[in-house]
Amino acid sequence: MFYISLLKLKDFDKITRFRLINGFWFALILGLTSPVFSHLKGLLAVSILSAIVIGSQLIMKTHDWWDKKFTIAQIYKFGIFLNIAFCLSTALYFYDKKLMILLDSILGVLELGIYGVYSIKLNDFISQKYPETFRDFQKVKNAVWADGMLLGLILTMIISYFFNEDLIIKIVLVIWSAYILRMLLAWKFLDNLKGF
């Protein structure tokens, strides 16, 4: 059944709503940047792209280490710094596109590591605190992600058709900055989750 996922947020606790809203924002940013970044990856050598993909697979194998070593609040804060670095490296688009895509690719590998363990920890939280709603959460989470990606991709398609990639990146930088501000304002939001 198709529905606008953000309308389902009222069915969840504040931590889960927070996670879903952040997921929507990040999916929107990814939807806006993915076509541009995919286009620019042609600037990198195949060997560099292969190394980046290998790095992404290796970083996913570290989830157990991250999970044991850091709390959910610490991982969230790492994510904030990573998003700041991502936003700053994306701004390099206007200076050196090749350097920008290389840095964003490396940061993307780190994002897989941090987001993966963040997701694992929050899934643990939901499944332990609210086991009866976990199945519904999974459906809504997927729909929220799809809604954010679809909105970002549609905006990218329209903007690139009528304008250019430069405008897309400018819009991304504004949205990403707002997302980072939201994350910074919620700096201590997850500090009270003991055991996660």
HELIX and SHEET records of a PDB file:
HELIX    1   1 SER A    5  ASP A   11  5                                   7    
HELIX    2   2 LYS A   14  LEU A   40  1                                  27    
HELIX    3   3 LYS A   41  LEU A   43  5                                   3    
HELIX    4   4 VAL A   46  MET A   60  1                                  15    
HELIX    5   5 HIS A   63  LYS A   69  1                                   7    
HELIX    6   6 ILE A   72  ALA A   91  1                                  20    
HELIX    7   7 LEU A   92  PHE A   94  5                                   3    
HELIX    8   8 LYS A   97  LYS A  129  1                                  33    
HELIX    9   9 PRO A  131  THR A  133  5                                   3    
HELIX   10  10 PHE A  134  PHE A  162  1                                  29    
HELIX   11  11 GLU A  165  LEU A  185  1                                  21    
END                                                                             
